[in-house]
Amino acid sequence: MNKKNTLFLMQIFCYFCLLTLLVIQLTSCKQATIHQISNTSFSRTNQEVEEVKQLISPRWPQSHKRYKTTDSRIYLANLQSSINVFERMYNNTKSAQYGTQLASKLYFRYRLLGDFNDAIKALNLINMVSLDSHANAQTYLTLASIQSGFHQFKDALNSLSKAQELGINNKGLKELENEIRYSLGSYQNLNVVLKNDEINSLTKAKYALLNNEFKQASLYYRKAMNTYKDTDPFKLSWLQLQQGIAFLRYGDMQAAKVFFTQAHQRFPEYYLVTEHLAETEYLLGNLTHAKKLYQQVITQTNNPEFYAQLAKVEALLGHNAASQKALSQAQQKFDLLTQTYPTATGDHAVQFYLDNKQKQKALFLAQTNLKNRKNIESYELLIKTAMANNNQQLACETYKQANRLNVRPLEFYQLSSELSCSNIPTTTH
C-alpha cells in the first residue's frame, strides 16, 4: 500500500476514532432525562427549545430525498467486503498492517451494528497485533481507540504515546487524546477548545452541552450540516442522531422523534438510531411501534439494555409473560457482561439494577465506574445511585467532588435540585 493511501486511511480512521468517542460520551449522558427536568428550570428550558427549533430550521434535518447518500445496504456490503479482504490477507500473511486494518474495520462495524462480539474480536486482535515487532504507529492509534471504547483509558493514553513516538502527531490524534482525558475528568482546556477555530463543530457541540448550552450546541450541529458535502450515510445519520439526543435531553420528544426518524430512514441498520427512536416512541406512548423497533435492535445486537426496555413495553401492553421473559434475558446478559467486562459495561447496567431492586449492586457498579472513568457523567451516575440507596452523605460528597470539574450539563443542575446538601449551587446557569 503506498504512502498516499496509507495517509488517507489514517485520516479517515482518526475521524472515526473521534466519532466513536463522541457517540459514547453523548449517548451516555442522555439517560432518559425527560422525566427529571425540575420545575424551576422547565420554563427556561422549554423557551430555549422553541428558540432552537426556529434557529436551526428550515431544511434540517435533511431527508434522504433532499440529500442523497449511499444506500445503507450498499455501504454495509462494501464494509463487509473490506473485512473479508483484510481477514483473508491477515490469515495468509499475519502482517501487522493487515491485522490493524481488520481490527479497525471490525470495531467500526460494532459501532454501526452494535454486535459486541465484533468489539471483543477487534480488541483481542489488536492486542495481539500490537505485540508484533512490525507494529506501527497506526497499530497503536487503533489500539488506543479500541481501548478507550472498552474504558481502558490509561492504557489508551500509553498507546497514543507509542503512536506519537512512531510518527503520528496529527490533529486527529490530538482530538482523540483530548477525548480520553475528558473521560478521565480533565476538562481544564475546555474553554480553549471552544474558542479554537480549528476545532470542528461536532466537538464544540459536545462541549457546549457539557455547560448546558443547548442553543449553542444546536447551532454547531447546524453548522456541521451546512458544510456537509459527503455521500456517507453514517456520518449524516450520526449527526442527526446527536441533535435528536439533545432535544430528548431537553424534553422535546416530538422534535427528537423527527431527527431520529430521518436518521433511521437514512440508515435503518444503525443500532443507536433504532434504539433512540424506540425509546422516543415508548415515551410518547406509541407502544406497538416501540416494540417493533426494540425487537429489531435486539435481533441485531442481543444487547441487554434493549431487552430491559422491551420488558417495559411488553408490560404496558399487558403481555406479562413476554415482559418477564425479556426481563430474565436482560438479567442474565447484564450479569455476564458486568462480570466479564465490568469497566466497559458497568455504567450501562446501573439503571437496570436500580429498576429491578438490586440497589446495592447498582451502587457497587457506579462506584467502580467512577474509579475508572472520572467524567461528569460518571459522577452524576453515582450521585443518582447513592440517592436511590438513601445514602445522602455519599451523594453530597460526590456532588461536591463533581462540582470541582467546572462543567455544568443539564443533568447536573437537575440533580442539585433534588439534593439536600449545604453550599451547593442551584441555579440553571
C-alpha positions in Angstrom: 0.0 0.0 0.0 1.6 3.4 -1.0 2.1 6.3 1.4 -0.7 8.4 -0.1 -3.3 5.6 0.5 -1.9 4.9 4.0 -2.1 8.6 5.0 -5.7 8.7 3.7 -6.7 5.7 5.7 -5.1 7.2 8.8 -7.0 10.4 8.4 -10.3 8.5 7.9 -9.6 6.3 10.9 -8.8 9.3 13.2 -12.2 10.8 12.2 -14.0 7.6 13.2 -12.0 7.4 16.4 -13.3 10.8 17.3 -16.9 9.9 16.3 -16.7 6.7 18.4 -15.7 8.6 21.5 -18.3 11.4 20.8 -21.0 8.8 20.4 -20.0 7.1 23.7 -20.0 10.4 25.6 -23.2 11.9 24.1 -25.3 8.8 24.4 -24.1 8.1 28.0 -25.4 11.5 29.2 -28.8 11.2 27.6 -30.1 8.7 30.2 -33.9 9.4 29.8 -33.6 12.8 31.4 -37.0 13.8 30.1 -38.6 12.9 33.5 -36.0 14.8 35.5 -36.4 18.4 34.4 -37.1 20.5 37.6 -40.0 22.9 37.8 -37.6 25.9 38.3 -35.8 25.3 35.1 -38.6 23.9 32.9 -39.9 27.2 31.6 -36.4 28.4 30.6 -35.7 25.1 29.0 -39.0 25.0 27.1 -38.4 28.5 25.8 -34.9 27.7 24.7 -36.0 24.6 22.9 -38.6 26.6 21.0 -36.0 29.2 20.0 -33.6 26.4 18.9 -36.3 24.9 16.6 -36.7 28.3 14.9 -33.0 28.9 14.6 -32.0 25.6 13.0 -34.9 25.5 10.6 -35.6 25.2 7.7 -34.5 22.0 5.9 -33.0 20.4 9.0 -33.0 17.6 9.5 -32.2 16.7 5.9 -34.4 14.0 4.5 -32.9 11.3 2.2 -35.0 12.7 -0.7 -33.4 16.2 -0.3 -29.9 15.0 0.4 -28.9 11.7 -1.2 -26.3 9.5 0.4 -25.2 6.0 -0.4 -27.8 3.3 0.3 -27.0 1.8 3.7 -27.2 -1.7 2.3 -24.5 -0.9 -0.2 -22.5 0.8 2.4 -22.6 -2.2 4.7 -21.9 -4.6 1.8 -18.8 -2.6 1.0 -17.7 -2.7 4.6 -18.2 -6.5 4.7 -16.2 -6.9 1.5 -13.4 -4.9 3.1 -13.5 -7.0 6.2 -13.4 -10.2 4.1 -10.3 -8.9 2.2 -8.3 -7.9 5.2 -9.3 -11.1 7.0 -8.0 -13.2 4.2 -4.8 -11.2 3.8 -4.1 -11.3 7.5 -4.8 -15.0 7.8 -2.4 -15.6 4.8 0.4 -13.3 6.0 -0.1 -12.5 9.7 1.0 -9.0 8.7 0.6 -6.3 11.4 -0.6 -3.9 8.8 -3.5 -6.1 7.7 -4.3 -7.1 11.3 -4.5 -3.5 12.2 -6.9 -2.8 9.3 -9.0 -5.8 10.1 -9.3 -4.8 13.8 -10.3 -1.3 12.8 -13.0 -2.5 10.4 -14.4 -4.9 12.9 -14.6 -2.3 15.6 -16.2 0.1 13.2 -18.8 -2.5 12.3 -19.5 -2.8 16.0 -20.1 0.9 16.2 -22.6 0.7 13.4 -24.5 -2.6 14.1 -23.9 -3.0 17.8 -22.8 -6.6 18.0 -20.5 -6.7 21.0 -18.8 -9.8 19.6 -17.2 -7.6 16.9 -15.8 -5.3 19.6 -14.3 -8.3 21.5 -12.8 -9.7 18.3 -11.3 -6.3 17.5 -9.8 -5.8 21.0 -8.3 -9.3 21.1 -6.9 -9.0 17.6 -5.3 -5.5 18.0 -3.8 -6.5 21.4 -2.1 -9.5 19.6 -1.0 -7.4 16.6 0.5 -4.7 18.9 2.9 -7.3 20.2 4.2 -7.9 16.7 7.7 -6.4 16.1 6.3 -4.8 12.9 3.5 -2.9 14.7 3.5 0.7 13.5 2.0 4.0 14.6 -1.3 3.1 13.0 -1.5 -0.1 15.1 -1.1 1.9 18.3 -3.6 4.5 17.2 -6.1 1.8 16.5 -5.3 0.1 19.8 -5.9 3.4 21.7 -9.3 3.9 20.1 -10.5 0.4 20.9 -9.1 0.5 24.4 -10.9 3.8 25.0 -14.1 2.1 23.8 -13.6 -0.5 26.5 -12.9 2.3 29.0 -9.3 1.3 29.3 -8.3 4.9 29.3 -4.9 4.8 30.9 -3.8 2.0 28.6 -5.2 4.1 25.7 -3.1 7.1 26.6 0.0 4.8 26.7 -0.9 3.5 23.2 -1.2 7.1 21.9 2.2 7.9 23.3 3.6 5.0 21.3 1.8 6.1 18.2 3.4 9.6 18.6 6.8 8.1 19.1 6.4 6.2 15.9 5.5 9.3 13.9 1.8 10.2 14.2 1.2 13.6 15.8 -1.7 15.0 13.8 -4.9 16.8 14.6 -6.9 13.6 14.8 -4.6 12.1 17.4 -4.8 15.3 19.5 -8.6 15.3 19.4 -8.6 11.6 20.4 -6.2 12.4 23.3 -8.4 15.2 24.5 -11.5 13.0 24.4 -9.7 10.3 26.5 -8.5 13.0 29.0 -12.1 14.3 29.3 -13.2 10.8 30.1 -10.7 10.9 33.0 -12.2 14.2 34.2 -9.6 16.6 32.8 -11.6 19.5 31.5 -9.1 22.2 32.1 -8.7 23.3 28.4 -12.4 23.2 27.6 -12.8 26.9 27.1 -9.7 27.0 24.9 -11.1 24.3 22.7 -14.4 26.2 22.3 -12.6 29.3 21.2 -10.3 27.4 18.8 -11.4 27.9 15.1 -9.5 24.7 14.1 -11.7 22.5 16.3 -14.6 21.0 14.4 -18.2 22.0 15.1 -19.2 18.5 16.3 -16.6 18.6 19.1 -17.7 22.1 20.0 -21.3 21.0 20.2 -20.5 18.3 22.7 -18.5 20.6 24.9 -21.3 23.3 24.7 -23.7 20.7 26.1 -21.3 20.0 28.9 -22.1 23.5 30.1 -25.8 23.4 29.5 -25.6 25.5 26.3 -28.3 23.7 24.2 -28.8 26.6 21.8 -25.1 26.9 21.0 -24.7 23.2 20.6 -27.6 23.0 18.2 -26.1 25.9 16.1 -22.8 23.9 15.9 -24.7 20.9 14.7 -26.5 23.0 12.1 -23.1 24.5 11.0 -21.8 21.0 10.5 -24.8 20.2 8.4 -24.3 23.3 6.3 -20.7 22.2 5.5 -21.5 18.6 4.9 -20.6 17.5 1.3 -20.3 13.8 1.6 -22.3 10.7 0.5 -21.5 8.7 3.6 -24.9 7.8 5.2 -23.4 7.0 8.6 -21.9 10.4 9.2 -25.1 12.2 8.4 -27.2 9.8 10.4 -24.8 10.2 13.3 -25.2 14.0 13.1 -29.0 13.8 13.1 -28.8 11.4 16.0 -26.9 13.9 18.1 -29.4 16.7 17.5 -32.2 14.3 18.4 -30.5 13.2 21.6 -30.1 16.9 22.5 -33.8 17.5 22.0 -34.6 14.4 24.1 -32.4 15.6 26.9 -34.1 19.0 26.9 -37.6 17.5 27.0 -38.9 17.8 23.4 -39.7 14.2 22.4 -41.6 15.2 19.3 -38.6 17.2 17.9 -36.3 14.3 18.9 -38.5 11.9 17.0 -38.3 13.9 13.8 -34.5 13.7 13.9 -34.4 10.0 14.9 -36.9 9.2 12.2 -34.8 10.9 9.5 -31.7 9.2 10.7 -33.4 5.8 10.8 -34.8 6.2 7.3 -31.3 7.0 6.0 -29.5 4.2 7.9 -32.0 1.7 9.4 -29.3 -0.7 10.4 -27.5 1.9 12.6 -28.4 0.5 16.0 -28.1 3.6 18.1 -30.6 5.4 15.9 -33.1 2.5 16.1 -32.7 2.3 19.9 -33.3 6.0 20.3 -36.3 6.1 18.1 -37.7 3.1 20.0 -37.2 4.9 23.3 -38.9 8.0 22.0 -41.8 6.1 20.7 -42.1 4.4 24.2 -42.0 7.8 25.9 -44.7 9.1 23.6 -46.9 6.1 24.2 -46.6 4.6 20.7 -46.0 1.2 22.2 -46.6 -1.1 19.2 -44.1 0.8 17.1 -41.6 0.9 20.1 -42.0 -2.9 20.5 -41.2 -3.5 16.8 -38.1 -1.3 16.9 -36.8 -2.9 20.1 -37.3 -6.3 18.6 -35.4 -5.2 15.5 -32.4 -3.8 17.5 -32.4 -6.9 19.9 -32.2 -9.3 16.9 -29.3 -7.2 15.6 -27.3 -6.6 18.9 -28.5 -9.0 21.6 -28.0 -6.1 23.9 -29.4 -6.5 27.5 -30.4 -2.8 27.7 -32.8 -3.3 24.9 -34.2 -6.4 26.4 -34.9 -4.4 29.6 -36.7 -1.7 27.6 -38.7 -4.3 25.7 -39.8 -5.7 29.0 -41.2 -2.3 30.0 -43.1 -2.0 26.7 -44.5 -5.5 26.9 -45.7 -4.9 30.5 -47.6 -1.7 29.4 -49.1 -3.7 26.5 -50.4 -6.2 29.1 -48.1 -9.0 27.8 -46.9 -10.2 31.2 -45.3 -13.4 30.1 -43.3 -11.7 27.3 -42.3 -9.0 29.7 -40.9 -11.4 32.2 -39.1 -13.4 29.5 -37.4 -10.2 28.2 -36.6 -9.1 31.8 -35.0 -12.5 32.6 -32.8 -12.3 29.4 -31.7 -8.8 30.4 -30.8 -10.0 33.9 -28.7 -13.0 32.6 -26.9 -10.9 30.0 -26.1 -8.0 32.3 -24.8 -10.3 35.0 -22.5 -12.0 32.5 -21.3 -8.7 30.9 -20.6 -7.0 34.2 -18.6 -10.0 35.4 -16.6 -10.3 32.2 -16.2 -6.6 31.1 -17.1 -4.6 34.2 -15.4 -1.3 33.2 -16.9 -1.3 29.7 -20.4 -2.3 30.6 -21.0 -1.5 34.3 -22.3 2.0 33.7 -24.9 0.7 31.3 -26.1 -1.8 33.8 -26.6 0.5 36.8 -30.1 1.7 35.7 -31.3 -1.8 35.1 -30.2 -2.9 38.6 -31.8 0.1 40.2 -35.1 -0.5 38.3 -35.1 -4.1 39.5 -34.5 -3.6 43.2 -30.8 -4.6 43.1 -29.7 -1.2 44.5 -26.5 -2.4 46.3 -25.2 -4.0 43.1 -26.0 -0.8 41.2 -24.1 1.2 43.8 -21.1 -1.1 43.6 -21.0 -0.7 39.8 -21.4 3.1 39.9 -18.6 3.4 42.4 -16.4 1.1 40.3 -17.2 3.0 37.2 -16.2 6.3 38.8 -12.9 5.0 40.0 -12.0 4.2 36.4 -13.9 7.0 34.5 -14.0 10.3 36.2 -16.0 12.3 33.8 -19.1 14.3 34.8 -21.5 11.6 33.6 -19.9 9.1 36.0 -20.2 11.5 38.9 -23.9 12.1 38.0 -24.5 8.3 37.9 -23.0 7.7 41.3 -25.0 10.7 42.8 -28.2 9.3 41.4 -27.4 5.7 42.6 -26.4 6.9 46.1 -29.7 8.8 46.3 -31.6 5.6 45.3 -29.8 3.8 48.1 -30.8 6.6 50.6 -27.1 7.4 51.1 -27.4 11.2 51.2 -23.8 11.6 52.6 -22.3 9.8 49.6 -24.5 11.7 47.2 -23.4 15.1 48.6 -19.7 14.2 48.8 -19.8 13.0 45.2 -21.7 16.1 44.1 -19.1 18.4 45.7 -16.3 16.5 44.0 -18.1 16.8 40.7 -18.6 20.5 41.2 -14.8 20.9 41.0 -14.8 19.8 37.4 -16.3 23.1 36.4 -18.7 21.7 33.8 -22.4 22.0 34.2 -24.6 19.9 31.9 -28.3 20.0 32.3 -28.5 16.8 34.4 -26.1 18.2 36.9 -28.5 21.1 37.7 -31.4 18.7 37.9 -29.5 16.6 40.5 -28.7 19.7 42.5 -32.4 20.5 42.8 -33.0 17.0 44.3 -30.2 17.1 46.8 -30.3 18.5 50.3 -26.6 19.4 50.7 -25.2 22.6 52.1 -23.3 25.1 50.0 -24.2 23.7 46.5 -25.3 25.9 43.5 -28.9 25.5 42.5 -29.1 28.0 39.6 -29.6 26.8 36.0 -26.8 28.8 34.5 
